[in-house]
Amino acid sequence: MLDRFYLLLLGIAALAAVALSLVWPQGLGARSPEPFGHTPVQQTPEVKAAMQREHEAAQRRVNEAREAVRNIQNQAIAPSQ
């Protein structure tokens, strides 16, 4: 008797999960099907530009750090008098 209720409840929960997945916002991943989806935040022009600026700033910091290490190594090898 308990199995009947358990399996019925489990089936209803599975159907509810499927129904919820059809209407829940998709987050930051790929776009959901047409009636439910919207353009992901990461694909908006403003966020793309901000991500590009952040990437360029990170690259600049890495290059500056590498240059600083090279200068320190060059001074250790051939110190200027």
MDAnalysis code that builds the backbone (N, CA, C; Angstrom):
import MDAnalysis as mda
import numpy as np

u = mda.Universe.empty(243, n_residues=81, atom_resindex=np.repeat(np.arange(81), 3), trajectory=True)
u.add_TopologyAttr("name", ["N", "CA", "C"] * 81)
u.add_TopologyAttr("resid", np.arange(1, 82))
u.add_TopologyAttr("resname", ["MET", "LEU", "ASP", "ARG", "PHE", "TYR", "LEU", "LEU", "LEU", "LEU", "GLY", "ILE", "ALA", "ALA", "LEU", "ALA", "ALA", "VAL", "ALA", "LEU", "SER", "LEU", "VAL", "TRP", "PRO", "GLN", "GLY", "LEU", "GLY", "ALA", "ARG", "SER", "PRO", "GLU", "PRO", "PHE", "GLY", "HIS", "THR", "PRO", "VAL", "GLN", "GLN", "THR", "PRO", "GLU", "VAL", "LYS", "ALA", "ALA", "MET", "GLN", "ARG", "GLU", "HIS", "GLU", "ALA", "ALA", "GLN", "ARG", "ARG", "VAL", "ASN", "GLU", "ALA", "ARG", "GLU", "ALA", "VAL", "ARG", "ASN", "ILE", "GLN", "ASN", "GLN", "ALA", "ILE", "ALA", "PRO", "SER", "GLN"])
u.atoms.positions = np.array([
    [0.817, -1.189, 0.000],
    [0.000, 0.000, 0.000],
    [0.865, 1.259, 0.000],
    [1.946, 1.223, 0.786],
    [2.831, 2.377, 0.854],
    [3.516, 2.630, -0.490],
    [3.835, 1.543, -1.217],
    [4.484, 1.690, -2.519],
    [3.603, 2.443, -3.509],
    [2.322, 2.236, -3.456],
    [1.418, 2.920, -4.381],
    [1.507, 4.428, -4.187],
    [1.483, 4.853, -2.955],
    [1.565, 6.288, -2.694],
    [2.950, 6.842, -3.010],
    [3.961, 6.071, -2.669],
    [5.340, 6.514, -2.911],
    [5.599, 6.673, -4.409],
    [5.231, 5.660, -5.187],
    [5.481, 5.730, -6.624],
    [4.625, 6.799, -7.287],
    [3.405, 6.969, -6.830],
    [2.559, 8.036, -7.360],
    [3.175, 9.397, -7.055],
    [3.627, 9.574, -5.815],
    [4.267, 10.823, -5.429],
    [5.563, 11.051, -6.210],
    [6.328, 9.995, -6.420],
    [7.566, 10.099, -7.189],
    [7.277, 10.493, -8.639],
    [6.241, 9.920, -9.240],
    [5.861, 10.270, -10.605],
    [5.401, 11.713, -10.714],
    [4.616, 12.155, -9.743],
    [4.162, 13.553, -9.745],
    [5.353, 14.501, -9.586],
    [6.292, 14.148, -8.716],
    [7.483, 14.980, -8.528],
    [8.314, 15.047, -9.808],
    [8.424, 13.926, -10.522],
    [9.180, 13.914, -11.779],
    [8.495, 14.799, -12.822],
    [7.188, 14.698, -12.929],
    [6.459, 15.545, -13.879],
    [6.570, 17.022, -13.503],
    [6.522, 17.311, -12.205],
    [6.679, 18.702, -11.768],
    [8.070, 19.227, -12.102],
    [9.089, 18.389, -11.952],
    [10.450, 18.817, -12.282],
    [10.584, 19.102, -13.774],
    [9.992, 18.271, -14.599],
    [10.041, 18.493, -16.049],
    [9.289, 19.771, -16.405],
    [8.112, 19.974, -15.818],
    [7.342, 21.188, -16.099],
    [8.104, 22.431, -15.640],
    [8.735, 22.354, -14.500],
    [9.512, 23.490, -14.002],
    [10.700, 23.793, -14.906],
    [11.330, 22.757, -15.432],
    [12.489, 22.988, -16.307],
    [12.093, 23.662, -17.609],
    [10.833, 23.551, -17.992],
    [10.382, 24.198, -19.226],
    [10.166, 25.693, -19.068],
    [9.899, 26.152, -17.860],
    [9.570, 27.562, -17.675],
    [10.570, 28.318, -16.824],
    [11.506, 27.652, -16.185],
    [12.469, 28.321, -15.316],
    [13.491, 29.061, -16.165],
    [13.921, 30.260, -15.752],
    [14.944, 30.993, -16.524],
    [16.213, 30.167, -16.696],
    [16.837, 30.316, -17.840],
    [17.968, 29.454, -18.161],
    [19.269, 29.888, -17.519],
    [19.347, 31.027, -16.870],
    [20.598, 31.457, -16.249],
    [21.518, 32.090, -17.266],
    [22.805, 31.779, -17.191],
    [23.795, 32.417, -18.047],
    [24.237, 31.539, -19.207],
    [23.658, 30.379, -19.363],
    [24.066, 29.456, -20.411],
    [23.444, 29.776, -21.745],
    [23.187, 28.755, -22.521],
    [22.600, 28.925, -23.842],
    [21.150, 29.369, -23.717],
    [20.657, 29.965, -24.760],
    [19.297, 30.515, -24.762],
    [18.263, 29.399, -24.695],
    [17.207, 29.635, -23.910],
    [16.098, 28.685, -23.808],
    [15.224, 28.774, -25.053],
    [14.326, 27.815, -25.237],
    [13.414, 27.887, -26.389],
    [12.613, 29.191, -26.394],
    [12.121, 29.574, -27.520],
    [11.560, 30.895, -27.787],
    [10.537, 31.423, -26.792],
    [9.497, 30.731, -26.418],
    [8.536, 31.426, -25.562],
    [9.052, 31.720, -24.152],
    [10.091, 31.054, -23.702],
    [10.545, 31.204, -22.328],
    [11.857, 31.957, -22.200],
    [12.704, 31.884, -23.189],
    [14.073, 32.365, -23.042],
    [14.243, 33.848, -23.225],
    [15.424, 34.293, -22.859],
    [15.853, 35.663, -23.107],
    [17.337, 35.601, -23.423],
    [17.875, 36.682, -23.945],
    [19.291, 36.700, -24.276],
    [20.098, 36.573, -22.994],
    [21.032, 35.618, -22.938],
    [21.833, 35.467, -21.733],
    [22.593, 36.750, -21.417],
    [22.808, 36.983, -20.140],
    [23.455, 38.214, -19.680],
    [24.836, 38.366, -20.312],
    [25.564, 37.269, -20.449],
    [26.923, 37.346, -20.975],
    [26.966, 37.673, -22.460],
    [25.845, 37.627, -23.143],
    [25.827, 37.921, -24.570],
    [25.316, 39.320, -24.880],
    [25.025, 40.133, -23.860],
    [24.597, 41.502, -24.113],
    [25.823, 42.337, -24.460],
    [25.668, 43.356, -25.283],
    [26.822, 44.159, -25.707],
    [27.564, 44.812, -24.537],
    [26.826, 45.267, -23.520],
    [27.480, 45.939, -22.394],
    [28.389, 44.972, -21.642],
    [27.892, 43.770, -21.395],
    [28.677, 42.790, -20.638],
    [29.845, 42.292, -21.486],
    [29.623, 42.120, -22.785],
    [30.729, 41.701, -23.655],
    [31.851, 42.735, -23.623],
    [31.482, 44.023, -23.685],
    [32.495, 45.080, -23.648],
    [33.219, 45.088, -22.301],
    [32.476, 44.908, -21.212],
    [33.100, 44.876, -19.882],
    [34.032, 43.683, -19.750],
    [33.626, 42.534, -20.276],
    [34.489, 41.354, -20.216],
    [35.754, 41.566, -21.044],
    [35.628, 42.223, -22.190],
    [36.798, 42.498, -23.022],
    [37.758, 43.446, -22.307],
    [37.209, 44.503, -21.669],
    [38.064, 45.433, -20.913],
    [38.769, 44.722, -19.771],
    [38.056, 43.854, -19.076],
    [38.647, 43.110, -17.975],
    [39.756, 42.182, -18.466],
    [39.524, 41.542, -19.603],
    [40.535, 40.651, -20.177],
    [41.786, 41.436, -20.573],
    [41.590, 42.579, -21.208],
    [42.736, 43.395, -21.621],
    [43.517, 43.903, -20.411],
    [42.821, 44.287, -19.345],
    [43.495, 44.752, -18.130],
    [44.281, 43.609, -17.490],
    [43.717, 42.413, -17.492],
    [44.425, 41.257, -16.923],
    [45.677, 40.942, -17.748],
    [45.550, 41.006, -19.061],
    [46.708, 40.769, -19.927],
    [47.793, 41.814, -19.685],
    [47.372, 43.064, -19.518],
    [48.333, 44.131, -19.253],
    [49.068, 43.885, -17.934],
    [48.326, 43.476, -16.885],
    [48.959, 43.189, -15.593],
    [49.940, 42.033, -15.696],
    [49.577, 41.001, -16.447],
    [50.474, 39.851, -16.623],
    [51.744, 40.286, -17.345],
    [51.589, 41.073, -18.390],
    [52.769, 41.530, -19.134],
    [53.667, 42.410, -18.270],
    [53.059, 43.278, -17.441],
    [53.862, 44.122, -16.549],
    [54.601, 43.282, -15.515],
    [53.951, 42.254, -14.993],
    [54.602, 41.379, -14.016],
    [55.752, 40.614, -14.659],
    [55.543, 40.125, -15.866],
    [56.626, 39.404, -16.561],
    [57.807, 40.337, -16.839],
    [57.501, 41.553, -17.241],
    [58.571, 42.530, -17.504],
    [59.334, 42.846, -16.224],
    [58.623, 42.967, -15.104],
    [59.287, 43.230, -13.829],
    [60.198, 42.076, -13.446],
    [59.754, 40.851, -13.657],
    [60.586, 39.681, -13.348],
    [61.815, 39.665, -14.252],
    [61.628, 39.973, -15.530],
    [62.780, 40.016, -16.449],
    [63.806, 41.062, -15.995],
    [63.310, 42.244, -15.596],
    [64.220, 43.292, -15.135],
    [64.982, 42.859, -13.891],
    [64.305, 42.217, -12.968],
    [64.969, 41.743, -11.747],
    [66.005, 40.687, -12.100],
    [65.670, 39.770, -12.990],
    [66.617, 38.734, -13.391],
    [67.810, 39.337, -14.126],
    [67.574, 40.312, -15.000],
    [68.675, 40.952, -15.720],
    [69.597, 41.692, -14.766],
    [69.037, 42.341, -13.743],
    [69.867, 43.022, -12.767],
    [70.666, 42.051, -11.921],
    [70.121, 40.880, -11.649],
    [70.834, 39.872, -10.859],
    [71.969, 39.280, -11.668],
    [71.764, 39.124, -12.977],
    [72.796, 38.531, -13.834],
    [73.889, 39.528, -14.132],
    [73.497, 40.723, -14.553],
    [74.477, 41.745, -14.922],
    [74.101, 43.035, -14.200],
    [74.495, 43.164, -12.934],
    [74.142, 44.394, -12.210],
    [74.830, 45.615, -12.828],
    [74.087, 46.698, -12.883],
    [74.659, 47.924, -13.422],
    [75.413, 48.640, -12.302],
    [76.564, 49.221, -12.652],
    [77.398, 49.836, -11.635],
    [77.240, 51.286, -11.596],
])
